[in-house]
Amino acid sequence: MADRLRAPEVRAPGRRSALFFTGPRQVEVRDEPLPPPAAGQALVASELSALSAGTELLAFRGELPPELPVDETLGALADGTFRYPFRYGYASVGRVIAGGAGVGGDWIGRRVFAFQPHASAFLAPLDDLLPVPEGLPAERAALFPHMETAVNLILDGDPGLDDAVLVIGQGVIGLLATALLARFPLALLAVAEPHAARAALARRFGAGAVVDGAAAWNDLAGARGADLVYELSGDPRALDLAVAAAGHEARIVVGSWYGAKRAPIDLGGRFHRRRLSIASSQVSHIGGPLSARWDRARRREATWRALAAIDTTPLIGDRVPFADAQQAYQRADAGSAGAPQILLTHAGLA
C-alpha cells in the first residue's frame, strides 16, 4: 500500500516533454503544454517507457508506409499515421498524480501501465490504464506489450505434447516466447540466434539448444523436423530457414513485421510436399478459433502472471534519459549483442 501512495515529484504542472519522429532516423523531444485532466481522465507522470525493436524501430528507420494508420486498436494512437512528424511508442509506466471529475482518490499515486507514446507525462481515460500488480517492478511492467505479444504467439502456435519447436530470433519477443515455451512438455526447444550473448540468454530462459542454420537443426531434430517454428527475427530471409526446418504438416508462425523489407523466399518442393502452413500472429487481434475462450481481459491477466513469474531483468540493457532519446534510438538501430531492451527514463512533468 505504501508503494501505491508514493507519487513522483512534479516540478511544474501544465507542460510536458513529448517525443516526435521527424524524419528517417530522426526523433526530437519537444516541450508542449498539457491541459488539466478532463472528466474521467487521469494525469500520469511517466517513470519508464520501453522501446520496441520491432515496429518502433521500423518507424524510426522510415520503413513503414506513411499513409498506414499507426494503430486503430489503441486509443492514444488511433488517429495518427506514419507521416512525419508523428508520435509513437506503446509501453509507458508511471504514477497517477491527478484526476478529473469522477476519478476516485484511490487512483492517486497508483502505478499504471498505458499504451501511450513516449512522453514525460500523459492524459488517459481510466479505461486505458492497467494498474500494475503490487510488488511488480516498473522495469517488468514496461515490458507488458512485449510479453502480451509473446503470450499471443503461444496461443497462435498452440505447442503440443512432445513437440519439437524452433524459435528463430532472440530479441526481446523471441526470448520471452522462449521463456514461455520452456514451460511446456516439449520434446525439444531450440533457437536460432547469431549473437552469442543473446544465445546465452536464450539458454538461461530455457532453450535446450542453439543452432546456426538448417543443417545444424536437422542434425539435432532428425528426419522428423520441427512440429512448430516461430519466425521472430524481423528478417524475411529467415523464412527459408523456417521452411527448411519444418517437418511434415508443421506450423510456421510469423510474428515479425517486415515493413518495407523484401527477400526472395524458396517455396519449392519442401514447402509443398511437406504441406506446410505459414500463419501470421499479430497481437492487435485474438484469432477466431480462440475467441470463444479468450478475450483481451483474459490475455492481459495471463500476461501479468507471466511477468510476475519470469524474471525479465536480464533483458534490460541501456537506461537512457528521455532527453537523450535520439541516442537511444541510434543504439537500438545499431543493434546490441547483449541485453536487447532499451528503456527511456523519465522525471515526470517538465
MARTIKE-577398 format. One line per field, with one value per residue (C-alpha): residue in three letters; x, y, z; chain; residue number from 1. Coordinates in pm, whole numbers, plus 50000, padded with zeros to 5 digits. Layout:
! residues N
type = c(ala, ...) $
xx = c(X, ...) $
yy = c(Y, ...) $
zz = c(Z, ...) $
mol = c(A, ...) $
seq = c(NUM, ...) $
! end
This chain:
! residues 350
type = c(met, ala, asp, arg, leu, arg, ala, pro, glu, val, arg, ala, pro, gly, arg, arg, ser, ala, leu, phe, phe, thr, gly, pro, arg, gln, val, glu, val, arg, asp, glu, pro, leu, pro, pro, pro, ala, ala, gly, gln, ala, leu, val, ala, ser, glu, leu, ser, ala, leu, ser, ala, gly, thr, glu, leu, leu, ala, phe, arg, gly, glu, leu, pro, pro, glu, leu, pro, val, asp, glu, thr, leu, gly, ala, leu, ala, asp, gly, thr, phe, arg, tyr, pro, phe, arg, tyr, gly, tyr, ala, ser, val, gly, arg, val, ile, ala, gly, gly, ala, gly, val, gly, gly, asp, trp, ile, gly, arg, arg, val, phe, ala, phe, gln, pro, his, ala, ser, ala, phe, leu, ala, pro, leu, asp, asp, leu, leu, pro, val, pro, glu, gly, leu, pro, ala, glu, arg, ala, ala, leu, phe, pro, his, met, glu, thr, ala, val, asn, leu, ile, leu, asp, gly, asp, pro, gly, leu, asp, asp, ala, val, leu, val, ile, gly, gln, gly, val, ile, gly, leu, leu, ala, thr, ala, leu, leu, ala, arg, phe, pro, leu, ala, leu, leu, ala, val, ala, glu, pro, his, ala, ala, arg, ala, ala, leu, ala, arg, arg, phe, gly, ala, gly, ala, val, val, asp, gly, ala, ala, ala, trp, asn, asp, leu, ala, gly, ala, arg, gly, ala, asp, leu, val, tyr, glu, leu, ser, gly, asp, pro, arg, ala, leu, asp, leu, ala, val, ala, ala, ala, gly, his, glu, ala, arg, ile, val, val, gly, ser, trp, tyr, gly, ala, lys, arg, ala, pro, ile, asp, leu, gly, gly, arg, phe, his, arg, arg, arg, leu, ser, ile, ala, ser, ser, gln, val, ser, his, ile, gly, gly, pro, leu, ser, ala, arg, trp, asp, arg, ala, arg, arg, arg, glu, ala, thr, trp, arg, ala, leu, ala, ala, ile, asp, thr, thr, pro, leu, ile, gly, asp, arg, val, pro, phe, ala, asp, ala, gln, gln, ala, tyr, gln, arg, ala, asp, ala, gly, ser, ala, gly, ala, pro, gln, ile, leu, leu, thr, his, ala, gly, leu, ala) $
xx = c(50000, 50285, 50426, 50096, 50075, 50423, 50389, 50684, 50799, 50635, 50817, 50576, 50235, 50089, 50375, 50549, 50821, 50698, 50880, 50822, 50953, 51055, 51230, 51413, 51635, 51547, 51350, 51302, 51192, 50967, 50822, 50448, 50152, 49949, 49593, 49444, 49264, 48905, 48624, 48717, 49081, 49394, 49716, 50011, 50373, 50595, 50866, 50981, 50892, 51027, 51147, 51029, 51293, 51015, 50753, 50901, 51242, 51082, 50912, 51245, 51411, 51127, 51045, 50667, 50419, 50342, 49970, 49948, 49741, 49963, 49727, 49349, 49313, 49487, 49306, 49620, 49739, 49413, 49403, 49762, 49960, 50332, 50358, 50618, 50603, 50424, 50424, 50474, 50550, 50321, 50490, 50469, 50472, 50404, 50205, 49871, 49921, 49583, 49240, 48943, 48586, 48485, 48839, 48847, 49118, 49232, 49388, 49627, 49978, 49890, 50147, 49988, 50081, 49943, 49977, 50094, 50356, 50679, 50631, 50721, 50350, 50020, 49643, 49441, 49088, 49077, 48968, 49302, 49510, 49622, 49707, 50044, 50019, 50160, 50527, 50593, 50888, 50837, 51107, 50898, 50571, 50723, 50757, 50383, 50323, 50625, 50501, 50146, 50279, 50469, 50153, 49965, 50237, 50200, 49823, 49854, 50125, 49943, 50250, 50164, 50292, 50630, 50658, 50994, 50995, 51239, 51233, 51418, 51536, 51608, 51529, 51302, 50992, 51185, 51335, 51001, 50842, 51127, 51071, 50700, 50766, 51011, 50709, 50558, 50630, 50817, 51049, 51290, 51312, 51586, 51660, 51843, 52031, 52369, 52457, 52641, 52513, 52152, 52201, 52328, 52016, 51803, 51965, 51908, 51540, 51503, 51624, 51777, 51993, 52114, 52150, 52311, 52119, 51909, 52190, 52253, 51880, 51843, 52136, 51960, 51599, 51648, 51420, 51107, 51188, 51011, 50646, 50633, 50858, 50838, 50996, 51068, 51393, 51248, 51440, 51225, 51521, 51473, 51160, 51386, 51528, 51176, 51068, 51386, 51348, 50978, 50859, 50563, 50248, 50429, 50317, 50524, 50409, 50542, 50547, 50787, 50660, 50897, 50776, 50938, 51198, 51176, 51358, 51313, 51164, 51209, 50859, 50967, 50943, 50980, 50709, 50451, 50546, 50557, 50219, 50348, 50129, 50253, 50042, 50083, 50045, 49953, 49868, 49601, 49352, 49282, 49244, 48894, 48928, 49044, 48788, 48523, 48752, 48997, 48936, 49168, 49093, 49197, 49508, 49608, 49567, 49787, 50043, 50065, 50107, 50387, 50566, 50544, 50674, 50956, 51246, 51292, 51579, 51843, 51669, 51724, 52027, 52059, 51855, 51865, 51735, 51441, 51628, 51879, 51618, 51797, 52096, 51868, 51718, 52058, 52176, 51866, 51918, 52280, 52176, 52303, 52492, 52397, 52076, 51842, 51586, 51637, 51436, 51379, 51378, 51151, 51136, 50763, 50620, 50855) $
yy = c(50000, 50239, 50177, 50280, 50609, 50734, 50966, 51105, 51461, 51710, 52035, 52241, 52107, 52215, 52125, 51809, 51673, 51457, 51252, 51314, 51114, 51391, 51205, 50882, 50805, 51137, 51199, 51514, 51571, 51877, 52085, 52130, 52231, 51968, 52061, 51951, 51616, 51617, 51419, 51051, 51122, 51064, 51261, 51023, 51122, 50879, 50671, 50448, 50371, 50083, 50098, 49830, 49679, 49568, 49809, 50109, 50057, 50027, 50361, 50516, 50392, 50522, 50171, 50195, 50335, 50697, 50652, 50347, 50405, 50388, 50155, 50158, 49941, 50172, 50489, 50703, 50611, 50555, 50885, 50900, 50776, 50726, 51056, 51289, 51430, 51166, 51034, 50670, 50429, 50199, 50093, 50359, 50311, 50592, 50706, 50882, 51227, 51388, 51307, 51482, 51458, 51101, 50978, 50837, 50924, 50562, 50620, 50890, 50750, 50423, 50282, 50211, 50085, 50251, 50204, 50564, 50736, 50834, 51145, 51273, 51275, 51196, 51210, 50893, 50769, 50534, 50251, 50282, 50238, 49899, 49901, 49738, 49450, 49527, 49437, 49418, 49646, 49921, 49763, 49448, 49635, 49831, 49501, 49435, 49471, 49253, 48978, 49013, 48961, 48653, 48518, 48574, 48391, 48090, 48093, 48113, 47846, 47604, 47397, 47039, 46750, 46619, 46884, 46987, 47367, 47607, 47981, 48195, 48525, 48603, 48967, 49061, 48899, 48586, 48550, 48594, 48339, 48100, 48150, 48067, 47767, 47628, 47570, 47321, 46945, 46968, 46709, 46980, 47359, 47519, 47869, 48018, 48331, 48453, 48681, 48482, 48695, 48657, 48286, 48265, 48450, 48201, 47912, 48099, 48135, 47763, 47684, 47338, 47410, 47685, 47619, 47828, 47700, 47428, 47170, 47211, 47189, 46874, 46714, 46795, 46711, 46431, 46343, 46435, 46804, 47072, 47046, 47421, 47706, 48068, 48333, 48631, 48767, 49057, 48934, 48790, 48580, 48372, 48222, 47999, 47853, 47810, 47615, 47405, 47317, 47235, 46874, 46725, 46938, 47157, 47503, 47816, 48118, 48455, 48719, 48951, 49260, 49319, 49666, 49759, 49478, 49220, 48893, 48602, 48301, 47941, 47791, 47499, 47127, 47113, 47370, 47193, 46833, 46876, 47057, 47333, 47604, 47962, 48188, 48541, 48628, 48983, 49098, 49350, 49066, 48731, 48455, 48337, 47979, 48119, 48397, 48177, 48117, 48406, 48779, 49074, 49065, 48701, 48756, 49055, 48855, 48582, 48847, 48992, 48642, 48570, 48896, 48806, 48453, 48522, 48742, 48978, 49170, 49005, 49158, 49516, 49681, 50058, 50301, 50632, 50969, 51086, 51399, 51170, 50974, 51022, 50832, 50557, 50501, 50506, 50235, 50028, 50080, 49968, 49653, 49520, 49198, 49196, 49265, 49385, 49605, 49981, 50186, 50560, 50708, 50999, 51259, 51326, 51658, 51908) $
zz = c(50000, 50080, 49733, 49577, 49769, 49683, 49381, 49179, 49233, 48997, 48925, 48715, 48608, 48279, 48043, 47935, 47709, 47420, 47157, 46786, 46490, 46249, 45964, 45885, 46186, 46350, 46668, 46874, 47233, 47231, 47511, 47484, 47701, 47879, 47982, 48314, 48312, 48189, 48348, 48363, 48278, 48485, 48467, 48475, 48538, 48349, 48514, 48226, 47869, 47662, 47303, 47066, 46840, 46604, 46476, 46653, 46500, 46157, 46226, 46327, 46010, 45792, 45672, 45716, 45460, 45559, 45498, 45725, 46042, 46348, 46536, 46510, 46820, 47072, 47171, 47212, 46860, 46673, 46481, 46357, 46058, 45998, 45810, 45962, 46218, 46422, 46775, 46862, 47141, 47335, 47659, 47930, 48307, 48553, 48852, 48859, 49011, 48942, 48807, 48655, 48777, 48853, 48922, 49274, 49521, 49529, 49186, 49312, 49349, 49178, 48936, 48598, 48253, 47939, 47563, 47526, 47307, 47479, 47694, 48039, 48128, 47961, 47999, 47959, 48030, 48325, 48096, 47911, 48227, 48354, 48725, 48780, 49028, 49373, 49401, 49026, 48938, 48682, 48460, 48427, 48384, 48093, 47907, 47924, 47546, 47469, 47700, 47572, 47220, 47338, 47503, 47178, 46985, 47213, 47167, 46788, 46770, 47004, 47105, 47189, 47397, 47275, 47001, 46861, 46846, 46683, 46759, 46505, 46653, 47017, 47055, 47344, 47191, 47094, 47439, 47611, 47375, 47455, 47828, 47789, 47565, 47822, 48049, 47804, 47795, 47465, 47319, 47205, 47230, 47021, 46899, 46603, 46706, 46573, 46867, 47133, 47423, 47314, 47257, 47616, 47732, 47539, 47727, 48052, 47958, 47889, 47536, 47517, 47214, 46982, 46608, 46336, 46033, 45877, 45877, 46248, 46317, 46110, 46292, 46618, 46532, 46279, 45990, 46184, 46169, 46369, 46463, 46519, 46403, 46515, 46291, 46516, 46374, 46174, 45869, 45587, 45471, 45786, 45632, 45424, 45745, 45884, 45576, 45575, 45945, 45941, 45940, 45756, 45800, 46051, 46152, 46087, 46287, 46173, 46443, 46259, 46082, 45794, 45691, 45360, 45375, 45096, 45028, 44785, 44963, 44846, 44836, 44622, 44684, 45063, 45122, 44904, 44960, 45335, 45326, 45549, 45697, 45736, 45957, 46087, 46454, 46549, 46898, 46793, 46744, 46903, 46643, 46560, 46690, 47026, 47063, 47224, 47523, 47511, 47521, 47591, 47963, 47995, 47783, 47997, 48317, 48169, 48073, 48423, 48568, 48321, 48408, 48776, 48719, 48470, 48575, 48280, 48443, 48218, 47914, 48027, 47874, 47846, 48055, 47871, 47998, 47790, 47680, 47506, 47313, 46980, 47121, 47248, 46904, 46740, 46980, 46905, 46531, 46554, 46738, 47066, 47115, 47481, 47673, 47398, 47577, 47599, 47848, 47846, 48195, 48280, 48554, 48535, 48417, 48260) $
mol = c(A, A, A, A, A, A, A, A, A, A, A, A, A, A, A, A, A, A, A, A, A, A, A, A, A, A, A, A, A, A, A, A, A, A, A, A, A, A, A, A, A, A, A, A, A, A, A, A, A, A, A, A, A, A, A, A, A, A, A, A, A, A, A, A, A, A, A, A, A, A, A, A, A, A, A, A, A, A, A, A, A, A, A, A, A, A, A, A, A, A, A, A, A, A, A, A, A, A, A, A, A, A, A, A, A, A, A, A, A, A, A, A, A, A, A, A, A, A, A, A, A, A, A, A, A, A, A, A, A, A, A, A, A, A, A, A, A, A, A, A, A, A, A, A, A, A, A, A, A, A, A, A, A, A, A, A, A, A, A, A, A, A, A, A, A, A, A, A, A, A, A, A, A, A, A, A, A, A, A, A, A, A, A, A, A, A, A, A, A, A, A, A, A, A, A, A, A, A, A, A, A, A, A, A, A, A, A, A, A, A, A, A, A, A, A, A, A, A, A, A, A, A, A, A, A, A, A, A, A, A, A, A, A, A, A, A, A, A, A, A, A, A, A, A, A, A, A, A, A, A, A, A, A, A, A, A, A, A, A, A, A, A, A, A, A, A, A, A, A, A, A, A, A, A, A, A, A, A, A, A, A, A, A, A, A, A, A, A, A, A, A, A, A, A, A, A, A, A, A, A, A, A, A, A, A, A, A, A, A, A, A, A, A, A, A, A, A, A, A, A, A, A, A, A, A, A, A, A, A, A, A, A, A, A, A, A, A, A, A, A, A, A, A, A, A, A, A, A, A, A) $
seq = c(1, 2, 3, 4, 5, 6, 7, 8, 9, 10, 11, 12, 13, 14, 15, 16, 17, 18, 19, 20, 21, 22, 23, 24, 25, 26, 27, 28, 29, 30, 31, 32, 33, 34, 35, 36, 37, 38, 39, 40, 41, 42, 43, 44, 45, 46, 47, 48, 49, 50, 51, 52, 53, 54, 55, 56, 57, 58, 59, 60, 61, 62, 63, 64, 65, 66, 67, 68, 69, 70, 71, 72, 73, 74, 75, 76, 77, 78, 79, 80, 81, 82, 83, 84, 85, 86, 87, 88, 89, 90, 91, 92, 93, 94, 95, 96, 97, 98, 99, 100, 101, 102, 103, 104, 105, 106, 107, 108, 109, 110, 111, 112, 113, 114, 115, 116, 117, 118, 119, 120, 121, 122, 123, 124, 125, 126, 127, 128, 129, 130, 131, 132, 133, 134, 135, 136, 137, 138, 139, 140, 141, 142, 143, 144, 145, 146, 147, 148, 149, 150, 151, 152, 153, 154, 155, 156, 157, 158, 159, 160, 161, 162, 163, 164, 165, 166, 167, 168, 169, 170, 171, 172, 173, 174, 175, 176, 177, 178, 179, 180, 181, 182, 183, 184, 185, 186, 187, 188, 189, 190, 191, 192, 193, 194, 195, 196, 197, 198, 199, 200, 201, 202, 203, 204, 205, 206, 207, 208, 209, 210, 211, 212, 213, 214, 215, 216, 217, 218, 219, 220, 221, 222, 223, 224, 225, 226, 227, 228, 229, 230, 231, 232, 233, 234, 235, 236, 237, 238, 239, 240, 241, 242, 243, 244, 245, 246, 247, 248, 249, 250, 251, 252, 253, 254, 255, 256, 257, 258, 259, 260, 261, 262, 263, 264, 265, 266, 267, 268, 269, 270, 271, 272, 273, 274, 275, 276, 277, 278, 279, 280, 281, 282, 283, 284, 285, 286, 287, 288, 289, 290, 291, 292, 293, 294, 295, 296, 297, 298, 299, 300, 301, 302, 303, 304, 305, 306, 307, 308, 309, 310, 311, 312, 313, 314, 315, 316, 317, 318, 319, 320, 321, 322, 323, 324, 325, 326, 327, 328, 329, 330, 331, 332, 333, 334, 335, 336, 337, 338, 339, 340, 341, 342, 343, 344, 345, 346, 347, 348, 349, 350) $
! end
